[in-house]
Amino acid sequence: MLLRRILSSWSGGVQRYASTSTTSHYDLVVIGGGSGGLACSKEAAALGKKVAVLDYVQPSTQGSSWGLGGTCVNVGCIPKKLMHQAALVGHQIKSAPHLGWNISGEVRHDWSALIGNVTSHVKSLNWGYRVQLKDKSVDYINAFGSFVDSHTVAAVDKKRNRREITADHFVIAVGGRPVYPDIEGAELGISSDDIFTLPTAPGRTLVIGASYVALECAGFLTGLGYDTSVMVRSICLRGFDQDMASLISEHMERDGTRFIRNSVPLKLERQGDLQIRVTWQVAEGDSAPSQHSEVFNTVLFATGRRVSTQSLGLEPLGVQLHPRSGKIMGSAQTPEQTAVPHISAIGDVLDGSPELTPVAIAAGKLLARRLYQGSSEQMDYKMVPTTVFTPIEYGCVGLSEEDAISEHGNDNVEVFHAYYTPLEFTITELDSKSCYIKLVCVKEGAEHRVIGFHFLGPSAGEVTQGFAASLRLGITYEQLSNCIGIHPTSAEEVVKLNITKRSGVDPTVSGC
């Protein structure tokens, strides 16, 4: 695979050192300067420990690299949300005349201006993290770290200068990188590592994959005015509630994103300076697969991520890696604890951990407190909320309807649901057909405990964050229904839910 070739070239290259310096010793060394690693290092330093953070970004296949802060800050949550907001503004401009705004003349989007402003903000965050580490007396080492033995890492910088560092404890927080398919011409494509700093407008774009990254990128590209297609192998948003996934893709199609379903790419070929011909195979029911090809300006792969554990030298130390994912295996009692007592792992790299920034931050802080403050508090990886920033936003926490039925049985699960129209979507004629709410409940005697919350609509993240706290506290449908709604809001529709899916009654909300 392309990613494997990249990693092997890096790990092989570091054997030729420009110089080697003497050993430094720390109480804690964190390998990985993303959100989780930084949180852990700062917490440990605040508890009086001598700490170092090793962080190195191997450039993408297109040469993209970035500063301190990891995926979320540089090529994930932060730039993605800003690009999403830019697309939403475009929709608001189109609907503005309905609210009395007279917008005359052609309204055009300037890709380079957006990228420039997003990049400036990201760089300010990079600098802020470096200042925070300095203020906490954490040593920031911009170098690739790999284990020499169980208490020693070799840190190699971009000039191939090598130094050895020893520590009493290590935390692995290296996260992951996008996966490229093993097909001809894959190097012509880009990934989420590149899209947020793309110097020129992407033009006609093919997004390959149906993950939340794929749909988010396709959504904002369409919203910014670019002809965008999504190639889907099987289903959208695997692992999420499939009612919600279907409504999202339907909304995106109505918004102008084209979906190429039941298809897999076969090869990419350069055609001229600015075009790429993509050939793919379509599975058409019982018929023989057929091949199709089209020309695009940009091909973005969003088919998944793989953690960056391959070149760390962990397995010879006894650290167990998952045979398929390469993620670090922890213990049942303390998930962050590896088979080597003084080596821990947090964030995306840890098997069983949701790949979410706030999870890594919380786990990092709790780990530091257990190591250096005598705390016994463990990270709770259940009931973790998240939001998918597609054009119609999707917030959720807890179980999907499918998982709830699998875990509790169909007869023990009750789903309360509603289609609704946000007030701000009415006179502006914005598309509300996919605005939908679902509460997944398990029957417990006369009550229904809410075990899944799913919300499609504007500001879904803001809505979901509040309800997530109630689900963690074990709220029931009956308690939720006794809450007074805030009028007029979309969130009030949650506490007004009264129709079950099982009843077959039309759940469309009418009136205000």
Phi and psi in degrees as a GROMACS rama.xvg file:
@    title "Ramachandran Plot"
@    xaxis  label "Phi"
@    yaxis  label "Psi"
@TYPE xy
-60.2356  -43.381  LEU-2
-61.3583  -39.8641  LEU-3
-64.4675  -37.5391  ARG-4
-65.0608  -38.9718  ARG-5
-61.8506  -48.0361  ILE-6
-65.3248  -40.1324  LEU-7
-68.2653  -34.6039  SER-8
-66.6531  -36.4033  SER-9
-69.0483  -50.1902  TRP-10
-64.5849  -30.6661  SER-11
-73.9862  -36.7468  GLY-12
-66.5195  -29.8634  GLY-13
-74.1676  -3.39845  VAL-14
-74.8871  -17.2072  GLN-15
-101.005  96.9451  ARG-16
-94.8429  141.731  TYR-17
-75.8421  -36.979  ALA-18
-160.742  161.176  SER-19
-129.781  130.164  THR-20
-109.862  173.007  SER-21
-75.125  169.412  THR-22
-80.3446  142.15  THR-23
-115.223  148.731  SER-24
-118.969  140.311  HIS-25
-133.326  159.675  TYR-26
-70.4933  -40.8191  ASP-27
-140.408  133.884  LEU-28
-120.409  125.242  VAL-29
-103.885  125.026  VAL-30
-100.553  105.889  ILE-31
122.964  118.504  GLY-32
-104.633  38.8787  GLY-33
-86.2137  -169.496  GLY-34
-58.8407  -44.5087  SER-35
-67.3709  -46.0569  GLY-36
-62.5296  -42.2703  GLY-37
-65.3664  -42.3469  LEU-38
-62.0413  -43.1902  ALA-39
-64.3324  -44.2045  CYS-40
-65.7011  -42.7884  SER-41
-67.8485  -37.1116  LYS-42
-66.3079  -42.0417  GLU-43
-65.1374  -40.9726  ALA-44
-64.6116  -38.0753  ALA-45
-64.6183  -22.0342  ALA-46
-92.8111  12.3855  LEU-47
92.2358  13.0507  GLY-48
-96.4886  152.022  LYS-49
-85.311  118.197  LYS-50
-130.38  144.799  VAL-51
-130.61  146.542  ALA-52
-117.872  124.53  VAL-53
-101.315  126.513  LEU-54
-143.248  129.374  ASP-55
-144.562  132.155  TYR-56
-105.608  110.434  VAL-57
-72.4473  122.055  GLN-58
-55.2388  147.888  PRO-59
-68.3971  175.958  SER-60
-61.1222  -24.3457  THR-61
-94.5743  4.32585  GLN-62
88.9961  6.94823  GLY-63
-74.3396  136.72  SER-64
-146.65  173.624  SER-65
-157.542  -179.924  TRP-66
-95.2652  -165.919  GLY-67
-64.4532  140.737  LEU-68
134.303  -14.9255  GLY-69
80.7514  -169.861  GLY-70
-61.9542  -49.3934  THR-71
-54.7339  -50.7437  CYS-72
-70.6517  -40.5928  VAL-73
-93.4836  -45.7593  ASN-74
-137.121  30.7977  VAL-75
-141.516  -120.488  GLY-76
-50.7716  -47.8593  CYS-77
-68.3509  -58.8194  ILE-78
-63.9681  -33.7527  PRO-79
-60.8774  -45.6041  LYS-80
-65.6144  -37.0302  LYS-81
-66.8761  -40.1307  LEU-82
-67.3173  -39.706  MET-83
-60.2806  -43.465  HIS-84
-64.0027  -38.7693  GLN-85
-59.462  -40.3518  ALA-86
-68.2657  -39.6419  ALA-87
-62.3372  -38.1096  LEU-88
-61.0419  -38.1905  VAL-89
-58.8706  -42.7972  GLY-90
-64.2752  -39.5706  HIS-91
-65.4641  -36.7206  GLN-92
-62.4586  -40.8716  ILE-93
-66.145  -32.7468  LYS-94
-91.375  -5.88411  SER-95
-57.8781  -38.0826  ALA-96
-57.6252  -29.3286  PRO-97
-66.8761  -19.2922  HIS-98
-104.089  13.0751  LEU-99
93.5815  1.38313  GLY-100
-83.9166  127.834  TRP-101
-98.1178  100.053  ASN-102
-103.855  107.173  ILE-103
-101.051  156.271  SER-104
81.8752  171.574  GLY-105
-75.7564  132.215  GLU-106
-102.495  117.534  VAL-107
-122.406  151.358  ARG-108
-99.0304  139.442  HIS-109
-107.024  100.953  ASP-110
-59.1628  -45.9422  TRP-111
-64.1566  -34.9534  SER-112
-65.9318  -43.3952  ALA-113
-62.4276  -48.5893  LEU-114
-61.0174  -40.9143  ILE-115
-62.0227  -43.5645  GLY-116
-71.2198  -38.7734  ASN-117
-63.235  -45.4782  VAL-118
-61.4526  -41.247  THR-119
-61.6949  -42.0785  SER-120
-65.4702  -43.5614  HIS-121
-60.9391  -42.6861  VAL-122
-65.0537  -32.379  LYS-123
-65.931  -34.6437  SER-124
-69.8958  -41.0302  LEU-125
-54.4832  -48.1161  ASN-126
-64.4988  -39.9164  TRP-127
-60.8655  -39.477  GLY-128
-64.6972  -40.4181  TYR-129
-63.7206  -39.6885  ARG-130
-64.3473  -42.5947  VAL-131
-60.8975  -43.3229  GLN-132
-62.6743  -42.4415  LEU-133
-64.0436  -41.9104  LYS-134
-63.3549  -31.1791  ASP-135
-90.0034  2.08677  LYS-136
63.0599  33.7902  SER-137
-93.5796  129.053  VAL-138
-77.8463  121.42  ASP-139
-97.6269  121.476  TYR-140
-119.361  109.749  ILE-141
-82.1133  80.0562  ASN-142
-155.491  155.844  ALA-143
-82.9282  124.558  PHE-144
-105.985  133.959  GLY-145
-143.279  151.922  SER-146
-78.2064  134.736  PHE-147
-93.2338  -45.9313  VAL-148
-146.361  -175.315  ASP-149
-68.1234  -14.1303  SER-150
-121.346  9.42478  HIS-151
-135.049  133.176  THR-152
-119.558  146.785  VAL-153
-96.263  126.973  ALA-154
-108.242  118.415  ALA-155
-119.295  122.502  VAL-156
-89.7614  -177.609  ASP-157
-68.7782  -17.3125  LYS-158
-92.5178  8.09553  LYS-159
68.6213  21.542  ARG-160
-78.0075  132.557  ASN-161
-116.561  136.584  ARG-162
-137.732  148.401  ARG-163
-101.832  139.828  GLU-164
-130.106  133.463  ILE-165
-112.984  156.78  THR-166
-156.404  157.821  ALA-167
-76.4086  -33.2274  ASP-168
-142.158  147.05  HIS-169
-125.885  144.125  PHE-170
-123.429  125.413  VAL-171
-95.0843  120.261  ILE-172
-143.496  50.1199  ALA-173
-87.6453  -7.29588  VAL-174
63.6387  -150.916  GLY-175
-147.581  179.303  GLY-176
-135.055  157.163  ARG-177
-60.6935  147.151  PRO-178
-95.6109  136.185  VAL-179
-102.666  139.54  TYR-180
-68.1865  152.779  PRO-181
-87.9076  73.5895  ASP-182
-132.361  161.546  ILE-183
-62.2471  130.78  GLU-184
81.0159  11.1954  GLY-185
-57.6644  -28.5303  ALA-186
-66.492  -12.0719  GLU-187
-78.6612  -16.3298  LEU-188
-87.4933  165.702  GLY-189
-115.902  179.353  ILE-190
-138.994  -173.018  SER-191
-64.6784  -14.3624  SER-192
-67.8559  -19.1688  ASP-193
-116.645  -29.0563  ASP-194
-62.3527  -31.8941  ILE-195
-81.6767  -6.72396  PHE-196
-125.942  16.2721  THR-197
-59.208  120.281  LEU-198
-70.6173  -27.5048  PRO-199
-120.431  155.682  THR-200
-56.5723  140.444  ALA-201
-70.3262  -21.1587  PRO-202
66.7194  -149.154  GLY-203
-68.797  121.334  ARG-204
-123.151  138.041  THR-205
-110.701  120.507  LEU-206
-99.4859  121.365  VAL-207
-101.895  116.533  ILE-208
128.854  161.353  GLY-209
-132.602  24.3345  ALA-210
-74.467  175.946  SER-211
-65.1132  -31.8065  TYR-212
-62.912  -44.1801  VAL-213
-60.9608  -48.686  ALA-214
-70.4839  -36.6173  LEU-215
-62.7274  -46.8882  GLU-216
-64.662  -45.4456  CYS-217
-61.3146  -38.0409  ALA-218
-63.3531  -47.9334  GLY-219
-74.0961  -29.2392  PHE-220
-65.2902  -43.5005  LEU-221
-61.6615  -44.1246  THR-222
-62.824  -27.5558  GLY-223
-86.2802  -2.21998  LEU-224
104.821  10.8734  GLY-225
-98.2237  138.798  TYR-226
-66.221  109.792  ASP-227
-126.675  133.882  THR-228
-121.347  149.742  SER-229
-120.113  124.628  VAL-230
-96.6103  119.357  MET-231
-113.978  124.71  VAL-232
-74.9363  -46.3377  ARG-233
-136.735  -80.5884  SER-234
-124.714  160.048  ILE-235
-88.389  146.168  CYS-236
51.7552  54.3464  LEU-237
-56.145  135.611  ARG-238
94.9075  -15.9976  GLY-239
-98.4838  165.866  PHE-240
-58.2817  128.011  ASP-241
-79.2422  -22.3323  GLN-242
-60.2345  -45.9646  ASP-243
-67.3999  -40.1292  MET-244
-60.792  -42.0211  ALA-245
-65.6762  -42.1148  SER-246
-64.4088  -36.5422  LEU-247
-63.7415  -49.3421  ILE-248
-66.199  -35.1768  SER-249
-64.8173  -42.0971  GLU-250
-62.5867  -43.277  HIS-251
-64.0242  -37.5018  MET-252
-64.1795  -42.1414  GLU-253
-65.8034  -27.779  ARG-254
-79.2229  -12.149  ASP-255
119.172  -3.78058  GLY-256
-81.0013  130.44  THR-257
-90.5853  137.172  ARG-258
-111.467  125.569  PHE-259
-104.669  103.164  ILE-260
-96.1771  159.295  ARG-261
54.0168  41.5862  ASN-262
-131.374  150.109  SER-263
-134.497  140.728  VAL-264
-72.4425  145.164  PRO-265
-108.385  -41.1763  LEU-266
-163.569  157.499  LYS-267
-120.713  137.279  LEU-268
-132.536  134.76  GLU-269
-68.4865  131.451  ARG-270
-132.068  97.617  GLN-271
76.977  -172.816  GLY-272
-76.4226  -30.6373  ASP-273
-122.253  14.0293  LEU-274
-130.55  150.719  GLN-275
-131.206  124.724  ILE-276
-89.1461  125.642  ARG-277
-109.974  127.27  VAL-278
-108.642  132.273  THR-279
-138.055  165.351  TRP-280
-113.899  135.084  GLN-281
-112.664  128.602  VAL-282
-88.8763  118.341  ALA-283
-117.074  78.99  GLU-284
59.5568  -130.745  GLY-285
-84.2127  -7.19123  ASP-286
-76.2614  162.512  SER-287
-65.8015  143.485  ALA-288
-58.9335  144.756  PRO-289
-115.903  155.684  SER-290
-108.17  143.154  GLN-291
-137.226  159.441  HIS-292
-148.577  148.26  SER-293
-147.758  165.309  GLU-294
-106.665  134.579  VAL-295
-130.501  161.044  PHE-296
-85.3853  -34.4166  ASN-297
-137.474  137.613  THR-298
-121.216  120.793  VAL-299
-112.083  118.823  LEU-300
-87.0007  127.188  PHE-301
-140.29  58.7121  ALA-302
-102.16  11.5697  THR-303
129.661  176.535  GLY-304
-131.602  156.418  ARG-305
-130.676  136.515  ARG-306
-69.4053  153.157  VAL-307
-95.4365  59.4493  SER-308
-103.184  -9.10363  THR-309
-63.9519  -31.407  GLN-310
-108.179  16.4452  SER-311
-88.8061  -12.3174  LEU-312
72.891  35.4199  GLY-313
-82.3735  -41.9795  LEU-314
-62.2263  -38.9983  GLU-315
-61.648  -20.125  PRO-316
-83.7954  -13.7807  LEU-317
105.235  1.14397  GLY-318
-73.8212  127.481  VAL-319
-89.0148  132.319  GLN-320
-111.868  142.599  LEU-321
-62.5922  132.693  HIS-322
-62.9865  -26.6646  PRO-323
-98.9432  -49.235  ARG-324
-85.7217  -21.435  SER-325
77.6326  4.19527  GLY-326
-73.5513  155.435  LYS-327
-78.2041  132.347  ILE-328
-91.3541  127.293  MET-329
-102.581  -173.936  GLY-330
-91.3779  161.562  SER-331
-66.9247  -38.1436  ALA-332
-77.2151  -41.1164  GLN-333
-129.793  92.326  THR-334
-55.8771  -31.8644  PRO-335
-77.1389  -11.9824  GLU-336
-85.8925  120.214  GLN-337
-82.6188  -178.415  THR-338
-68.8862  -14.6707  ALA-339
-100.432  115.802  VAL-340
-54.384  -32.2215  PRO-341
-100.381  15.5298  HIS-342
-122.369  121.987  ILE-343
-119.11  168.678  SER-344
-142.089  142.974  ALA-345
-139.898  159.719  ILE-346
82.6049  -155.502  GLY-347
-58.8051  -25.6633  ASP-348
-74.1034  -14.6046  VAL-349
-92.1704  127.195  LEU-350
-62.997  128.928  ASP-351
93.1352  -8.48328  GLY-352
-89.1555  129.878  SER-353
-58.1285  137.243  PRO-354
-83.1366  72.2909  GLU-355
-136.93  137.403  LEU-356
-55.9715  -49.5482  THR-357
-61.6793  -29.074  PRO-358
-66.0069  -46.0632  VAL-359
-62.8866  -41.0428  ALA-360
-63.1255  -49.1055  ILE-361
-62.7255  -43.7357  ALA-362
-63.3887  -38.6639  ALA-363
-64.5305  -43.8136  GLY-364
-64.8905  -45.0009  LYS-365
-64.1646  -38.4038  LEU-366
-61.7567  -45.8966  LEU-367
-60.3535  -39.4871  ALA-368
-68.4634  -35.2375  ARG-369
-68.8846  -37.489  ARG-370
-71.6656  -39.2948  LEU-371
-125.611  0.144245  TYR-372
-125.126  -1.12766  GLN-373
78.548  12.6628  GLY-374
-71.5922  152.729  SER-375
-116.819  5.6617  SER-376
-71.344  127.428  GLU-377
-100.727  155.967  GLN-378
-71.8532  132.43  MET-379
-98.8695  110.693  ASP-380
-91.3572  7.89807  TYR-381
-96.6757  159.735  LYS-382
51.8094  49.0175  MET-383
-95.5969  120.562  VAL-384
-79.3227  155.716  PRO-385
-154.61  166.207  THR-386
-137.678  137.447  THR-387
-100.781  119.516  VAL-388
-91.3895  60.3134  PHE-389
-80.6532  171.122  THR-390
-52.0368  -39.5243  PRO-391
-102.293  113.449  ILE-392
-73.5476  147.51  GLU-393
-127.015  115.337  TYR-394
-111.056  142.091  GLY-395
-152.956  157.185  CYS-396
-153.304  140.06  VAL-397
90.1397  -157.09  GLY-398
-84.5079  146.235  LEU-399
-71.9343  165.499  SER-400
-60.8046  -40.4069  GLU-401
-62.9152  -45.2051  GLU-402
-69.3514  -35.2253  ASP-403
-63.8668  -44.0066  ALA-404
-65.1187  -40.9281  ILE-405
-62.1204  -38.0122  SER-406
-83.2626  -37.0995  GLU-407
-113.553  -12.1158  HIS-408
91.2069  144.29  GLY-409
-60.3341  -39.3761  ASN-410
-68.9341  -20.9125  ASP-411
-97.2913  1.01144  ASN-412
-112.2  130.34  VAL-413
-120.941  133.907  GLU-414
-115.596  122.6  VAL-415
-102.018  134.384  PHE-416
-149.608  165.451  HIS-417
-163.021  142.014  ALA-418
-95.9262  137.145  TYR-419
-141.153  164.94  TYR-420
-120.551  113.429  THR-421
-58.6178  141.141  PRO-422
-55.6884  -39.6921  LEU-423
-70.5313  -9.59296  GLU-424
-92.0346  -7.87323  PHE-425
-72.8622  -75.8101  THR-426
-72.6332  -13.4728  ILE-427
-84.7422  -7.94948  THR-428
59.1962  31.286  GLU-429
-73.2944  154.353  LEU-430
-75.1446  112.072  ASP-431
-110.477  8.72514  SER-432
-61.9587  -24.6186  LYS-433
-102.27  7.94371  SER-434
-75.555  113.459  CYS-435
-149.88  142.976  TYR-436
-127.781  140.575  ILE-437
-139.846  127.6  LYS-438
-109.205  122.526  LEU-439
-99.1474  121.181  VAL-440
-123.971  151.399  CYS-441
-110.731  134.878  VAL-442
-73.5718  128.027  LYS-443
-132.478  89.4752  GLU-444
67.5842  -127.142  GLY-445
-85.9865  -4.81684  ALA-446
-110.89  168.466  GLU-447
-127.707  108.601  HIS-448
-79.8961  131.885  ARG-449
-80.0114  119.627  VAL-450
-116.832  -1.64961  ILE-451
-154.608  131.869  GLY-452
-124.667  128.649  PHE-453
-138.186  126.148  HIS-454
-135.65  122.224  PHE-455
-112.938  120.398  LEU-456
161.559  -177.348  GLY-457
-65.5207  144.835  PRO-458
54.9356  40.5224  SER-459
-59.8285  -36.9059  ALA-460
-63.9617  -42.3305  GLY-461
-64.3534  -39.3809  GLU-462
-68.1036  -46.535  VAL-463
-67.001  -35.3006  THR-464
-56.1552  -43.8903  GLN-465
-67.6876  -44.9637  GLY-466
-69.6426  -24.5614  PHE-467
-60.1631  -38.2877  ALA-468
-62.0555  -39.8456  ALA-469
-68.2794  -36.0615  SER-470
-66.9858  -37.766  LEU-471
-64.4328  -26.4775  ARG-472
-89.817  2.2817  LEU-473
82.3927  31.8445  GLY-474
-61.6908  147.411  ILE-475
-102.3  163.291  THR-476
-59.816  -38.8049  TYR-477
-64.1019  -41.756  GLU-478
-65.9979  -41.4624  GLN-479
-62.943  -40.3516  LEU-480
-67.1908  -22.3301  SER-481
-82.1815  -7.24914  ASN-482
-74.3613  147.527  CYS-483
-91.1705  129.434  ILE-484
-77.039  158.925  GLY-485
-96.5246  122.976  ILE-486
-112.796  138.35  HIS-487
-97.2923  117.709  PRO-488
-135.062  162.427  THR-489
-73.1958  -34.2287  SER-490
-63.5131  -27.9326  ALA-491
-65.2063  -22.0084  GLU-492
-65.289  -22.1838  GLU-493
-66.1868  -46.3532  VAL-494
-78.7228  -7.5786  VAL-495
-96.6917  -3.40896  LYS-496
-57.0004  132.319  LEU-497
-147.249  0.411269  ASN-498
-110.278  129.357  ILE-499
-89.4728  150.814  THR-500
-65.4391  -35.304  LYS-501
-63.3234  -27.6034  ARG-502
-70.4207  -26.8222  SER-503
78.981  2.92222  GLY-504
-76.3292  142.162  VAL-505
-58.1891  119.979  ASP-506
-91.0828  14.6233  PRO-507
-73.976  127.177  THR-508
-76.924  132.39  VAL-509
-121.929  153.627  SER-510
79.3615  -172.038  GLY-511
